[in-house]
Amino acid sequence: MPVLEVLQLKIKPDISLLDPAILTSLQAVRTSLAEKIHPTHSRFYQSIEDPSLIYVLGLWTSLSQHQDFLSSAVRAEILAPQEHLLDFSWCVHIPLGKMEDLPLDAPVVAIARIKVKSEQYLRLHNEIAGRYRRVLEERTSPFGVADGWRIDLDGRGAENENLIITGWEKKEDRLAFEAGLREKFEDYRGLRDHWESVEASHTRDMEK
């Protein structure tokens, strides 16, 4: 099953946020992966709120393929170009058929990571979010929505983490959309009561 890797990196404190070497290093890693392991077709996004945060979105044929690479002898060699520029923050995987399922053409891509409190809240979360899925898809058209449940945690909790990636013309559009739903609909407003945590970032494609 193909999986999307969503990786958050942080620019090291002594590196300028505008240093062109950051993008060059990411591109070098992408090229090396394609030549020696697998073409992930990775895309690179920088947070609008915190430009020190970089998101890498890449596709693997399976979770085990990515895990095998991370434990391989060539890992250090391939990742070497970015080691002195970027620190690892976190990495999650969700099922995804192809990169074209992502809102890659959107001027702003929102990445939201939601942890639902427990299984007893999961059903309610899915019911409420499902009611507004079509509204979200219509509002983000023509860019769209991609989401999935995290599949790479060991033990309990893996199925309680949801990743949602949406495309927008600008950051303010998403904020206004979310605020409008919370103002109008009590059940949507109560969604946050089901969450243990939420981390959301609005990003821009570094290669555009």
N, C-alpha and C positions, 0 to 999 in steps of 0.2 A: 504494500500500500504506500503510495507516494505521501511524503510528509513535508510540510513547510517548516523550516527552521526560522525562528524569530530570535535574533541575537541582539542583545543590547551591550554596546561597548561605551566606555567613557574616555574622552580625551585626557591624557595625562596632564597634571597641573602645570607642568613647565612647557607645554606645547601650545602654541597659539591656535585659537579656534579656527583661524583662517588659513592655517598652514596647508598649502596645496599637497604636501606630502601625505596628508591623511587619506585623501581620495586616491592618490596614486598607489599607496600601499594596499588599500582595499581592492583596487582593480588588479594589482599584481597577484594577490591571494586568489582572486576569482580565476584568473588565467591559469595559475598553477594547479588549482583544483581541477579545472577542465582538462588540462593536459595529462595529469598524473592520477587522478582519482575518478572524478565525475563532474560533468558540467552542471553546476547548480543554478546557473543563470541569475546569480545574486543581484539584488538591487540595494542601493544604499540611501538611507534617509537620515536627515539631521533634525533634531527636535527644535521646534520654534521656541518653546518655553525655556528650554535649557540646551543651548547649542553645544554643550560639552557631551551630549548624549547622541550616539550614533546607533541606528538600527540597521541590521543586515537581514534581508529576507531572501532565503534561498531554498531551492527544492531538491530533495533527496528521494531516491527511489523507494527507500524504506528507512525506518528509524535505525535499524541495525546497521545499515550502510554508513550512516553518519557516526554512530557509536564506534564502528570498526575504524573509521578514519581517525577519530579522536584518540584511540588507543594504539595507533600505528606508529611505526618508526619514522615516517615521513611527515608527521604532523608538525613537528617543530620547524622543519625546513620550509614547509609551505606557509606557515603562519609567521615566519620570521620577519617579513617586511613591516608588519604592523606592531610587533612586540614593543618597540621603544616609543610608540606613539599612543597606543590605546590599551586600556585595562578592561578585563572581562567583568561584566556586571551580572548578566543572567542569560539563559537560553531556554526556550520552550519549543515544543513541536505540536503541530495540529495536523490532522489529515487535510490534504489539498490535492486535487487532481492535476492541476497545471498552473503555471505562473499567471497565465492569462485570466484566471479566476479572480485575481487580485485587482484592486482599483489602481492600476499602475499609471494610468494617464491623468489621474486627478492632480490638480495643483497642490492640494493639501491631503495627506493621508493621515488619518487618525488611527492610532493603535491603542486599544484599551484591553487591559488585563484585569479580569474580575475573578476574585476568589469568593465563591459562595460558602456561607458559614458551615453548613453540614448537609447531609442527604435529606433531612427533613425540610430544608428550605429549597432544595433543588427542583422539586416538582413545581412549586409556586413560581420560582424564578423562570422556569421554562414556559409555564403557562402565560405569565404576564409578558415576557419578552416576545413570545410567539404572537400575541395579539397585535403587537405593534411592528412586527417584522415587515409587513407589506408597506406600511407607512414609511419605515426607514428606507426600504428599497426604492420607493417612489421619490423620496426626498433626495437621495444620493444619486439618482439617475443623472447622467448615463454612466457614472463611475461604478456604483454598486457596493456590495457588501460581501465580505468573506469572513467566516467565523468557524470556530470549532472548539472542542474540548481538549485540553492538554492530555497527551497520551504517554508522556515520558517520565512521570514520577513513579517511584517504587512505593508500593503500599497504599494506604488510604489517602484520600485527598486528591488523587490525580484527576478523577472524574468531576471534581468540584471547581476546576479552574477553567474559565472560558476566555478565549481570545477573540476580539472583534476588530476587524480592520475595515475602515470605511473611507470613501473618497468624497472630497468636498472642494468647492471653488475656493473657499477661504475658511480659516479657523472660526471666525465669528458665526458662520452659517451653522456649524455643528453646535456651538454653544447656545445659539438662539433656538435651534430645533429641540435640544434636550430641555431647555428651560420652559419652552412652550408646552411640551408633553407633561412635565412635572406640574405646571400650573393648572392644566386642564383636567388631568386624569389622576384620581387618587391612587388607583392601583399602580400606575407607573411611578408615582411619587414614592410609593412604599417599597419599590424595588431595592433601594439602598439598605433597607432594614434586613434584607436577606444576604447582604454581602459582608464578608469578613474584611475585605480590602478591595480597593480599585486603584489602578495606576493607568492614567491616560496621558497620551502625548500626541500633539499635532506635529507633523513632520513634512519636510520637503525633500524631493529627490535631489541628491547631491550631484547628479550627472546632467541636470537640466539647467 
